[in-house]
Amino acid sequence: MKIIGVSGGDGVSSGVGVSADQNEDEEEEEEEGQHSAPSALLASLRGVMLAVVGKLRSGSATKDNHKHQQRNQQHQQQKNQQQQKETQNHQRKNQQCQQNQQQQKKNQQNSQQQQQQQQQQQQQEGQDKGRRGEPDTRVKSKIIFSPPVPSTTTPPCSQPRPKRPTTLDIRGGVMTKAALWDNAELLEDLLNGDQLSHLDCRDAWGRTPLHAAATTEASRCLRILLQAGADVNLASGPRAEGRTCLHIASEHGAVENIRLLLDHGADLLAKDANGLTALDLAEQGDHANCMTILKNAAGMWCW
């Protein structure tokens, strides 16, 4: 609403003009306010919507991250479980392998014990039979001492020694068997009786009890016979290839017997019917320890 005043003076007319301008300004401000109110409301709504959308997006991202973490955890748990199973299986296999090895060791020990028991039992049986004068069925060596075989051409004793008896009777055969079985108790009983004169008695092959004792490693009877005065260098008959006790011990690889025979003056250079020495027989049998002892005794350099 416009108020227009008319006045005759200048003061009144100018006052009316100022009030009219003020009214126009107020109307314009009202119009601008009416136009700006919806814009502010829209801006406010837009901000609220953006905030809501942002929250929704952040919530969705959080859920995705949570799911991803859960999946990673599950995957890691599965891996750990698989590794634990593999480790347990490996440990079980190792335990089983160790148990098998222990069982094998036990079996070997049991087998060795059984063999030792059998050997002891056989040795005891041989000693018992030797005391009773019965033949022993055990295989002691490669050399077989057989009973005398009657011959129409040549006598059994081909190399007689005038100082000692050379015929083999029943008593002499028992002494040879005692030496072969290494029955020291029986041999001592025989020597303490009336068997000392049969110390170098021979069998059909011309072998003495000392030859029989030389076949058994670390023979007790060998020492007893040597101490009793048995001839250490007496050779066997042609059927036994004319070998001394040192030949026989070297052929069988009997290290302790070789040392004992050398201590009692065994001849290193003695040759058998084939022209072989004790060292030659030790080399043929590949008995390295025997070769070393014989070479050292002969003063030879051993590499």
C-alpha positions in Angstrom: 0.0 0.0 0.0 1.4 3.3 -1.2 0.7 6.6 0.6 1.2 9.7 -1.5 1.0 13.0 0.2 0.6 16.3 -1.5 1.8 19.4 0.1 2.3 22.9 -0.9 5.7 23.3 0.8 9.0 21.7 -0.1 9.4 20.0 3.3 6.2 18.1 3.1 6.7 16.8 -0.4 10.2 15.5 0.3 9.0 13.6 3.4 6.4 11.9 1.4 9.0 10.8 -1.2 11.3 9.2 1.4 8.6 7.1 2.9 7.7 5.8 -0.5 11.2 4.6 -1.2 11.4 2.8 2.1 8.3 1.0 1.4 9.6 -0.2 -2.0 12.8 -1.5 -0.3 10.8 -3.5 2.3 8.7 -5.0 -0.4 11.8 -6.1 -2.3 13.3 -7.7 0.8 10.1 -9.5 1.5 10.1 -10.9 -2.0 13.7 -11.9 -1.8 13.0 -13.6 1.6 10.1 -15.5 0.1 12.4 -16.7 -2.7 15.4 -17.6 -0.5 13.5 -19.7 2.0 12.8 -22.7 -0.3 16.4 -22.6 -1.5 17.7 -22.9 2.1 15.3 -25.7 2.8 16.4 -27.6 -0.3 20.0 -27.1 0.6 19.4 -28.4 4.1 17.6 -31.5 2.8 20.3 -32.1 0.3 22.9 -32.0 3.1 20.9 -34.4 5.2 20.5 -36.8 2.2 24.2 -36.7 1.5 25.0 -37.4 5.2 22.6 -40.4 5.1 24.1 -41.7 1.9 27.6 -41.3 3.4 26.6 -43.2 6.5 25.0 -45.9 4.4 28.1 -46.2 2.3 30.4 -46.3 5.3 28.2 -48.9 6.9 28.3 -51.1 3.8 32.1 -50.8 3.6 32.4 -51.7 7.2 30.3 -54.8 6.6 32.4 -55.7 3.6 35.6 -55.4 5.6 34.2 -57.4 8.4 33.2 -60.2 6.0 36.6 -60.1 4.3 38.3 -60.4 7.7 36.1 -63.3 8.6 36.9 -65.1 5.4 40.6 -64.5 6.0 40.4 -65.9 9.5 38.5 -69.0 8.3 41.1 -69.5 5.6 44.0 -69.1 8.0 42.3 -71.5 10.5 41.9 -74.1 7.7 45.6 -73.7 6.8 46.6 -74.1 10.4 44.4 -77.2 10.8 45.9 -78.7 7.6 49.4 -78.0 8.8 48.7 -79.6 12.2 47.3 -82.7 10.5 50.4 -83.0 8.3 52.7 -82.5 11.3 50.8 -85.1 13.3 51.0 -87.6 10.3 54.7 -86.9 10.0 55.3 -87.5 13.7 53.3 -90.7 13.5 55.4 -92.0 10.6 58.6 -91.1 12.5 57.4 -92.9 15.6 56.4 -96.0 13.5 59.8 -96.0 11.8 61.6 -95.8 15.1 59.4 -98.6 16.5 60.3 -100.7 13.5 64.0 -100.0 13.9 63.8 -100.9 17.6 62.0 -104.1 16.8 64.6 -105.0 14.2 67.4 -104.4 16.8 65.6 -106.6 19.3 65.1 -109.3 16.7 68.8 -109.1 15.9 69.8 -109.2 19.5 67.5 -112.2 20.1 69.0 -114.0 17.1 72.5 -113.3 18.3 71.6 -114.5 21.8 70.1 -117.7 20.4 73.2 -118.3 18.2 75.4 -117.8 21.2 73.3 -120.2 23.3 73.4 -122.8 20.6 77.2 -122.4 20.3 77.6 -122.7 24.0 75.3 -125.7 24.1 77.2 -127.4 21.3 80.5 -126.7 23.0 79.2 -128.1 26.2 77.9 -131.2 24.5 81.3 -131.6 22.8 83.1 -131.3 26.1 80.7 -133.8 27.7 81.2 -136.2 24.8 85.0 -135.7 25.0 85.0 -136.6 28.7 83.0 -139.7 27.9 85.2 -140.6 24.9 82.3 -140.3 22.5 82.7 -138.9 18.9 81.7 -135.2 18.4 79.4 -134.4 15.5 80.2 -130.7 15.5 82.1 -129.3 12.5 85.2 -127.6 13.9 87.3 -126.8 10.9 87.9 -127.6 7.3 90.3 -130.4 8.2 88.6 -133.7 9.0 90.5 -136.0 11.3 89.5 -139.4 10.1 90.2 -142.8 11.7 93.2 -144.8 10.4 92.6 -146.5 7.0 94.4 -149.8 6.4 96.7 -149.6 3.5 98.7 -152.4 1.7 101.2 -150.1 0.0 102.6 -147.5 2.4 102.4 -147.3 6.2 100.2 -144.5 7.7 103.2 -142.8 9.4 105.3 -141.6 6.5 107.6 -139.3 8.6 108.6 -141.2 11.8 110.4 -139.5 14.6 112.7 -141.9 16.5 112.5 -140.0 19.8 108.7 -140.2 20.1 106.1 -142.9 19.3 104.5 -142.5 16.0 101.8 -145.2 16.0 98.2 -144.1 16.7 96.4 -146.2 19.3 93.0 -145.6 20.9 94.4 -143.4 23.6 96.2 -141.2 21.2 93.0 -140.8 19.2 91.2 -139.5 22.2 93.9 -136.9 22.8 93.7 -135.8 19.2 89.9 -135.4 19.5 90.3 -133.5 22.8 92.7 -131.1 21.0 90.3 -130.7 18.1 87.4 -129.9 20.3 89.6 -127.6 22.5 88.6 -129.6 25.5 91.4 -128.4 27.8 90.2 -130.3 30.9 90.1 -133.6 29.2 93.5 -133.0 27.5 95.1 -132.1 30.9 93.7 -135.2 32.4 95.2 -137.4 29.6 98.6 -135.7 29.9 98.6 -136.0 33.7 98.0 -139.7 33.2 99.9 -142.0 30.9 99.4 -140.1 27.6 102.5 -137.8 27.7 104.3 -140.4 25.6 101.6 -140.0 22.9 102.2 -136.2 22.6 103.2 -136.4 19.0 101.2 -139.4 17.9 99.9 -139.3 14.3 96.7 -140.2 12.6 96.3 -141.8 9.2 97.2 -138.4 7.6 100.3 -138.0 9.6 98.8 -135.2 11.8 99.5 -134.8 15.5 97.2 -133.4 18.3 99.1 -130.1 17.8 97.9 -129.9 14.2 94.3 -130.5 15.4 94.6 -127.7 18.0 96.0 -125.2 15.5 92.6 -125.2 13.6 90.7 -123.5 16.5 91.4 -119.8 17.0 92.8 -118.9 20.5 93.0 -122.6 21.3 93.6 -123.5 24.9 94.8 -127.0 24.0 97.5 -125.5 21.7 99.2 -123.8 24.6 98.9 -126.9 26.8 100.5 -129.1 24.1 103.3 -126.6 23.5 104.0 -126.3 27.2 104.1 -130.1 27.4 106.8 -130.2 24.8 105.0 -131.0 21.5 107.1 -130.5 18.4 106.1 -127.2 16.9 107.7 -127.8 13.5 106.6 -131.4 12.9 105.1 -131.7 9.4 102.1 -133.8 8.5 102.1 -136.7 6.1 101.9 -136.5 2.3 98.1 -136.9 2.4 97.9 -133.7 4.4 100.3 -132.0 2.1 103.2 -132.0 4.6 102.1 -128.9 6.5 103.3 -127.7 9.9 101.0 -126.3 12.6 102.0 -122.8 11.4 100.8 -123.6 7.9 97.4 -124.8 9.4 97.0 -121.7 11.6 97.8 -119.4 8.8 95.4 -121.1 6.4 92.6 -120.7 9.0 93.4 -117.1 9.9 94.1 -118.0 13.6 96.0 -114.9 14.7 96.5 -115.9 18.3 97.6 -119.4 17.4 100.2 -117.9 15.0 101.6 -115.7 17.7 101.8 -118.5 20.2 103.5 -120.8 17.6 106.1 -118.1 16.8 106.8 -117.6 20.4 107.6 -121.3 20.7 110.0 -121.3 17.7 107.8 -122.1 14.7 109.7 -122.1 11.4 108.6 -119.2 9.1 110.4 -120.6 6.1 109.1 -124.1 6.3 107.4 -125.2 3.0 104.6 -127.8 2.5 104.4 -130.4 -0.2 103.4 -127.7 -2.7 106.3 -125.4 -1.9 104.2 -122.9 0.0 105.1 -121.1 3.2 102.8 -120.0 6.0 102.8 -116.5 4.6 101.7 -117.9 1.1 98.7 -119.6 2.7 97.8 -116.5 4.6 97.9 -114.5 1.4 95.8 -117.0 -0.4 93.1 -116.8 2.4 93.4 -113.0 2.4 94.1 -113.0 6.1 95.6 -109.5 6.5 96.3 -109.7 10.2 98.1 -113.0 9.8 100.1 -111.6 6.9 101.2 -108.6 9.0 102.3 -110.8 12.0 104.2 -113.2 9.7 106.0 -110.4 7.8 106.9 -108.6 11.0 108.3 -111.9 12.4 110.3 -112.3 9.3 111.6 -108.8 9.5 109.8 -107.7 6.3 108.5 -104.1 5.8 104.7 -104.0 5.9 102.8 -101.2 4.1 
